[in-house]
Amino acid sequence: RVFGGKTKKKLRYLDLSVNSLSGELPLDLTSGKHLNFLYLDKNKLTGVIPKEWAYFKNERNVKAVYLGNNLLTGSIPSTWSNMTGLYNLQIHKNRFTEVVPQEICDLLNNGELRELKTDCNICNCASETERLCKYCLDGDND
C-alpha cells in the first residue's frame, strides 16, 4: 500500500512527477475519496493500468491525470469516461498498444475533456470536421 488511513482519505493532490519511480502502478492509489489531481509523469513506471484503476473512488471530481513519459503498456480503461470532471489527461510517450477508447473521445467531443495529450498512433478521436487529438505527439515533442 502506498498510502493508508487518514492520509489517503484526505489526499487531494499527488505529484510524484520526475522521481525516477519504477515498477507497476500501485493498486490502491486511486481509492482515495478526495483525489483530484494525480501526477505520475516522467518516471519509469511499467506494466498495464491495473483493473483497480478502472474506477477512481472520486471519479466525478478527478480533474487531471498525468501518466505521460513512462513505460506503460496495454490500454486506457474506457471507464475513465465516467470521470466527467476530467479536463486534462496526459498519456503520451508510453508503450500503449490499444487506441484511446471511443468513450474518452466522446468526452473530447462534448467539451468536457479539454486536453488529451497522447501519441498520434493510438488516437483515432475525430469529429465530423476535425481530428480531436490536437495535442497528439509524433517524435520527441514534450
Phi and psi in degrees as GROMACS dihedral restraints (atoms count N, CA, C in turn):
[ dihedral_restraints ]
;  ai    aj    ak    al  type     phi  dphi    fc
    3     4     5     6     1   -81.5    20    10
    4     5     6     7     1   -50.6    20    10
    6     7     8     9     1  -131.1    20    10
    7     8     9    10     1   151.5    20    10
    9    10    11    12     1  -144.5    20    10
   10    11    12    13     1   174.0    20    10
   12    13    14    15     1    55.4    20    10
   13    14    15    16     1  -137.1    20    10
   15    16    17    18     1   -67.2    20    10
   16    17    18    19     1   -29.8    20    10
   18    19    20    21     1   -60.2    20    10
   19    20    21    22     1   -49.9    20    10
   21    22    23    24     1   -67.6    20    10
   22    23    24    25     1   -36.6    20    10
   24    25    26    27     1   -63.6    20    10
   25    26    27    28     1   -32.4    20    10
   27    28    29    30     1  -102.1    20    10
   28    29    30    31     1    -7.0    20    10
   30    31    32    33     1   -66.6    20    10
   31    32    33    34     1   121.3    20    10
   33    34    35    36     1  -110.9    20    10
   34    35    36    37     1   -30.6    20    10
   36    37    38    39     1  -135.1    20    10
   37    38    39    40     1   120.7    20    10
   39    40    41    42     1  -128.1    20    10
   40    41    42    43     1   115.1    20    10
   42    43    44    45     1  -120.4    20    10
   43    44    45    46     1   104.3    20    10
   45    46    47    48     1  -116.8    20    10
   46    47    48    49     1    29.1    20    10
   48    49    50    51     1   -64.7    20    10
   49    50    51    52     1   149.3    20    10
   51    52    53    54     1    51.8    20    10
   52    53    54    55     1    53.9    20    10
   54    55    56    57     1  -123.4    20    10
   55    56    57    58     1     9.5    20    10
   57    58    59    60     1    55.5    20    10
   58    59    60    61     1    31.7    20    10
   60    61    62    63     1   -67.0    20    10
   61    62    63    64     1   140.7    20    10
   63    64    65    66     1  -132.7    20    10
   64    65    66    67     1   168.8    20    10
   66    67    68    69     1    96.1    20    10
   67    68    69    70     1  -170.0    20    10
   69    70    71    72     1   -85.5    20    10
   70    71    72    73     1   161.7    20    10
   72    73    74    75     1   -66.1    20    10
   73    74    75    76     1   132.6    20    10
   75    76    77    78     1   -62.0    20    10
   76    77    78    79     1   134.3    20    10
   78    79    80    81     1   -62.6    20    10
   79    80    81    82     1   -37.3    20    10
   81    82    83    84     1   -95.8    20    10
   82    83    84    85     1     8.7    20    10
   84    85    86    87     1   -65.7    20    10
   85    86    87    88     1   -28.4    20    10
   87    88    89    90     1   -95.3    20    10
   88    89    90    91     1    10.1    20    10
   90    91    92    93     1   -92.8    20    10
   91    92    93    94     1     2.4    20    10
   93    94    95    96     1   -69.3    20    10
   94    95    96    97     1   140.2    20    10
   96    97    98    99     1   -73.0    20    10
   97    98    99   100     1   -20.3    20    10
   99   100   101   102     1  -121.4    20    10
  100   101   102   103     1     7.6    20    10
  102   103   104   105     1   -62.3    20    10
  103   104   105   106     1   121.4    20    10
  105   106   107   108     1  -110.9    20    10
  106   107   108   109     1   -33.9    20    10
  108   109   110   111     1  -132.5    20    10
  109   110   111   112     1   125.5    20    10
  111   112   113   114     1  -127.8    20    10
  112   113   114   115     1   115.1    20    10
  114   115   116   117     1  -119.1    20    10
  115   116   117   118     1   108.7    20    10
  117   118   119   120     1  -126.3    20    10
  118   119   120   121     1    20.3    20    10
  120   121   122   123     1   -73.6    20    10
  121   122   123   124     1   160.6    20    10
  123   124   125   126     1    59.0    20    10
  124   125   126   127     1    49.9    20    10
  126   127   128   129     1  -127.3    20    10
  127   128   129   130     1  -156.9    20    10
  129   130   131   132     1  -128.9    20    10
  130   131   132   133     1    40.0    20    10
  132   133   134   135     1   -73.1    20    10
  133   134   135   136     1   140.2    20    10
  135   136   137   138     1  -125.5    20    10
  136   137   138   139     1   172.9    20    10
  138   139   140   141     1    86.8    20    10
  139   140   141   142     1  -171.0    20    10
  141   142   143   144     1   -92.3    20    10
  142   143   144   145     1   163.8    20    10
  144   145   146   147     1   -71.3    20    10
  145   146   147   148     1   120.9    20    10
  147   148   149   150     1   -62.5    20    10
  148   149   150   151     1   150.5    20    10
  150   151   152   153     1   -59.1    20    10
  151   152   153   154     1   -27.5    20    10
  153   154   155   156     1   -65.0    20    10
  154   155   156   157     1   -19.4    20    10
  156   157   158   159     1   -87.1    20    10
  157   158   159   160     1    -2.5    20    10
  159   160   161   162     1   -61.0    20    10
  160   161   162   163     1   -33.4    20    10
  162   163   164   165     1  -127.6    20    10
  163   164   165   166     1   116.7    20    10
  165   166   167   168     1   -75.6    20    10
  166   167   168   169     1   138.3    20    10
  168   169   170   171     1   -56.8    20    10
  169   170   171   172     1   -35.9    20    10
  171   172   173   174     1  -110.9    20    10
  172   173   174   175     1    41.4    20    10
  174   175   176   177     1   -57.4    20    10
  175   176   177   178     1   -31.6    20    10
  177   178   179   180     1   -76.8    20    10
  178   179   180   181     1   -13.4    20    10
  180   181   182   183     1  -112.7    20    10
  181   182   183   184     1     1.6    20    10
  183   184   185   186     1   -70.9    20    10
  184   185   186   187     1   127.1    20    10
  186   187   188   189     1  -103.6    20    10
  187   188   189   190     1   -36.6    20    10
  189   190   191   192     1  -147.2    20    10
  190   191   192   193     1   137.0    20    10
  192   193   194   195     1  -131.3    20    10
  193   194   195   196     1   117.6    20    10
  195   196   197   198     1  -113.9    20    10
  196   197   198   199     1   111.0    20    10
  198   199   200   201     1  -122.5    20    10
  199   200   201   202     1     9.3    20    10
  201   202   203   204     1   -63.0    20    10
  202   203   204   205     1   159.2    20    10
  204   205   206   207     1    59.3    20    10
  205   206   207   208     1    52.0    20    10
  207   208   209   210     1  -131.9    20    10
  208   209   210   211     1  -159.3    20    10
  210   211   212   213     1  -125.9    20    10
  211   212   213   214     1    34.4    20    10
  213   214   215   216     1   -73.7    20    10
  214   215   216   217     1   148.8    20    10
  216   217   218   219     1  -127.2    20    10
  217   218   219   220     1   178.8    20    10
  219   220   221   222     1    86.3    20    10
  220   221   222   223     1  -129.9    20    10
  222   223   224   225     1  -140.2    20    10
  223   224   225   226     1   169.1    20    10
  225   226   227   228     1   -91.8    20    10
  226   227   228   229     1   130.3    20    10
  228   229   230   231     1   -62.7    20    10
  229   230   231   232     1   129.9    20    10
  231   232   233   234     1   -64.8    20    10
  232   233   234   235     1   -23.5    20    10
  234   235   236   237     1   -67.4    20    10
  235   236   237   238     1   -12.6    20    10
  237   238   239   240     1   -64.6    20    10
  238   239   240   241     1   -13.9    20    10
  240   241   242   243     1   -67.1    20    10
  241   242   243   244     1   -14.4    20    10
  243   244   245   246     1   -73.0    20    10
  244   245   246   247     1   -12.9    20    10
  246   247   248   249     1   -81.3    20    10
  247   248   249   250     1    74.6    20    10
  249   250   251   252     1   -69.9    20    10
  250   251   252   253     1   -13.2    20    10
  252   253   254   255     1   -92.0    20    10
  253   254   255   256     1    -3.8    20    10
  255   256   257   258     1   -66.8    20    10
  256   257   258   259     1   124.0    20    10
  258   259   260   261     1  -117.1    20    10
  259   260   261   262     1   -10.4    20    10
  261   262   263   264     1  -143.7    20    10
  262   263   264   265     1   118.5    20    10
  264   265   266   267     1  -127.0    20    10
  265   266   267   268     1   116.4    20    10
  267   268   269   270     1  -117.8    20    10
  268   269   270   271     1   114.0    20    10
  270   271   272   273     1  -129.7    20    10
  271   272   273   274     1    15.4    20    10
  273   274   275   276     1   -69.8    20    10
  274   275   276   277     1   163.3    20    10
  276   277   278   279     1    53.8    20    10
  277   278   279   280     1    53.5    20    10
  279   280   281   282     1  -127.0    20    10
  280   281   282   283     1  -163.4    20    10
  282   283   284   285     1  -122.7    20    10
  283   284   285   286     1    36.4    20    10
  285   286   287   288     1   -62.3    20    10
  286   287   288   289     1   141.4    20    10
  288   289   290   291     1  -108.7    20    10
  289   290   291   292     1   -13.9    20    10
  291   292   293   294     1  -106.1    20    10
  292   293   294   295     1   149.9    20    10
  294   295   296   297     1   -71.1    20    10
  295   296   297   298     1   158.4    20    10
  297   298   299   300     1   -59.1    20    10
  298   299   300   301     1   129.3    20    10
  300   301   302   303     1   -59.5    20    10
  301   302   303   304     1   146.6    20    10
  303   304   305   306     1   -57.2    20    10
  304   305   306   307     1   -33.4    20    10
  306   307   308   309     1   -61.1    20    10
  307   308   309   310     1   -34.9    20    10
  309   310   311   312     1   -71.3    20    10
  310   311   312   313     1   -41.2    20    10
  312   313   314   315     1   -58.8    20    10
  313   314   315   316     1   -37.5    20    10
  315   316   317   318     1   -62.7    20    10
  316   317   318   319     1   -35.1    20    10
  318   319   320   321     1   -62.6    20    10
  319   320   321   322     1   -37.1    20    10
  321   322   323   324     1   -66.0    20    10
  322   323   324   325     1   -45.5    20    10
  324   325   326   327     1   -58.5    20    10
  325   326   327   328     1   -39.4    20    10
  327   328   329   330     1   -81.2    20    10
  328   329   330   331     1    -7.2    20    10
  330   331   332   333     1    82.9    20    10
  331   332   333   334     1     3.9    20    10
  333   334   335   336     1   -73.8    20    10
  334   335   336   337     1   -49.8    20    10
  336   337   338   339     1   -85.2    20    10
  337   338   339   340     1   117.1    20    10
  339   340   341   342     1   -89.6    20    10
  340   341   342   343     1   -30.3    20    10
  342   343   344   345     1  -140.1    20    10
  343   344   345   346     1   124.4    20    10
  345   346   347   348     1  -119.9    20    10
  346   347   348   349     1   108.6    20    10
  348   349   350   351     1  -101.9    20    10
  349   350   351   352     1   112.1    20    10
  351   352   353   354     1  -146.7    20    10
  352   353   354   355     1   170.2    20    10
  354   355   356   357     1   -79.1    20    10
  355   356   357   358     1   139.0    20    10
  357   358   359   360     1   -59.0    20    10
  358   359   360   361     1   -32.3    20    10
  360   361   362   363     1   -69.4    20    10
  361   362   363   364     1   -13.1    20    10
  363   364   365   366     1  -113.7    20    10
  364   365   366   367     1     6.4    20    10
  366   367   368   369     1  -113.6    20    10
  367   368   369   370     1   111.5    20    10
  369   370   371   372     1  -110.3    20    10
  370   371   372   373     1    15.2    20    10
  372   373   374   375     1   -65.8    20    10
  373   374   375   376     1   127.2    20    10
  375   376   377   378     1  -153.8    20    10
  376   377   378   379     1   151.7    20    10
  378   379   380   381     1  -106.0    20    10
  379   380   381   382     1  -172.6    20    10
  381   382   383   384     1   -66.5    20    10
  382   383   384   385     1   -23.5    20    10
  384   385   386   387     1  -114.4    20    10
  385   386   387   388     1   -17.6    20    10
  387   388   389   390     1  -157.2    20    10
  388   389   390   391     1   159.7    20    10
  390   391   392   393     1   -78.2    20    10
  391   392   393   394     1   131.2    20    10
  393   394   395   396     1   -88.4    20    10
  394   395   396   397     1   -11.4    20    10
  396   397   398   399     1   -85.5    20    10
  397   398   399   400     1    68.2    20    10
  399   400   401   402     1   -65.8    20    10
  400   401   402   403     1   -20.6    20    10
  402   403   404   405     1  -107.2    20    10
  403   404   405   406     1    15.8    20    10
  405   406   407   408     1   -66.9    20    10
  406   407   408   409     1   151.6    20    10
  408   409   410   411     1  -119.1    20    10
  409   410   411   412     1   136.8    20    10
  411   412   413   414     1  -118.1    20    10
  412   413   414   415     1   135.5    20    10
  414   415   416   417     1    77.5    20    10
  415   416   417   418     1  -139.3    20    10
  417   418   419   420     1  -101.3    20    10
  418   419   420   421     1    20.2    20    10
  420   421   422   423     1   -64.7    20    10
  421   422   423   424     1   152.4    20    10
